[in-house]
């Protein structure tokens, strides 16, 4: 399919998903890499308390807080 036809379908609000090869799709800067970090027990308890209060996993709290801090220092 030509880009012009693809754009037309998209602009008309039609689904273009069947024309995409999603097996090769990537989200730049969103690739995952596992890291191990040791925290003092008091931090784990505080993280777990906050995670329970918000109803999310501990990992989510850590990611959100790190992302917020990194955005602050990047400005």
C-alpha positions in Angstrom: 0.0 0.0 0.0 1.3 3.4 -0.9 1.8 6.0 1.9 -0.8 8.3 0.3 -3.5 5.6 0.5 -2.5 4.7 4.1 -2.7 8.3 5.2 -6.1 8.7 3.5 -7.5 5.7 5.4 -6.0 6.9 8.6 -7.4 10.5 8.1 -10.8 9.0 7.4 -10.8 7.3 10.7 -10.5 3.8 9.3 -8.4 1.2 11.0 -4.9 0.8 9.5 -3.7 -1.8 12.0 -4.0 -4.6 9.5 -1.5 -2.8 7.3 1.2 -2.6 10.0 3.8 -5.2 11.0 3.5 -4.9 14.7 6.1 -7.6 15.3 8.7 -5.0 14.5 7.1 -2.2 16.4 9.3 -0.5 19.0 8.9 2.4 21.5 12.1 4.3 21.4 13.6 5.0 24.8 11.1 2.6 26.3 13.1 -0.6 26.1 13.3 -2.4 29.4 16.4 -3.5 31.3 16.4 -5.3 34.6 18.5 -3.9 37.4 18.9 -5.0 41.0 18.9 -2.4 43.7 19.4 -3.0 47.4 17.2 -0.8 49.7 17.4 -0.6 53.5 14.5 -2.3 55.2 12.9 1.0 56.4 12.7 2.1 52.7 11.0 -1.2 51.7 8.4 -0.8 54.4 7.7 2.8 53.4 7.5 1.9 49.7 5.1 -1.0 50.5 2.9 1.2 52.7 2.6 3.8 50.0 2.1 1.2 47.3 -0.7 -0.4 49.3 -2.3 3.0 49.9 -2.4 3.6 46.2 -3.3 0.1 45.2 -0.2 -0.4 43.0 2.8 -2.7 43.1 6.0 -1.5 44.8 7.8 -1.4 41.5 5.3 1.1 40.1 6.0 3.5 43.0 9.7 3.2 42.5 9.4 3.8 38.7 7.1 6.8 39.1 9.2 8.5 41.8 12.4 8.0 39.9 10.9 9.3 36.7 9.5 12.4 38.5 12.9 13.1 40.0 14.8 12.6 36.8 12.4 15.0 35.0 13.1 17.6 37.7 16.9 17.4 37.3 16.7 17.3 33.5 14.9 20.6 33.3 
